[in-house]
Amino acid sequence: MSTMSAKIMHITIDRSWKDVYDYAGRPENMPLWASGLASGLTRDGDEWVAEGTLGSARVRFAPPNDFGVIDHWVTLKSGLQVYNALRVVPNGDGCEVMFTVLQLPGMDDRQFAADAAHVMRDLKTLKELLEQ
């Protein structure tokens, strides 16, 4: 597979990186801000199961860590596995939350832009929740 185009979507949140990491990194909280997982996640061993517009998907998260890494792998029923790099990085008293959006094979530029916009909406929701 060749290298895919990528966009790093980020937002500044006026809350400590640790608070944001602790909240955003809990799979139970993701449906509250990540609209692609709005139907919720159900634990199944070391993975989680999500029901979405593309059907059932399995989600595996990076283990809890001290580096702000919330990377996760989503495997669709088709077998397609999508790697999602999600990071929380300290920025003074607040933090930056960054999500790398990849242009998957078969995704045209319009779909890629829509995917990036979708991620940005989710990051804005996370910001609103954590800055209340």
Secondary structure, 3 states (H helix, E strand, C coil): CCCCCEEEEEEEECCCHHHHHHHHCCCCCHHHHCHHHCCCEEEECCEEEEEECCEEEEEEECCCCCCCECCEEEEECCCCEEEEEEEEEEECCEEEEEEEEECCCCCCHHHHHHHHHHHHHHHHHHHHHHCC
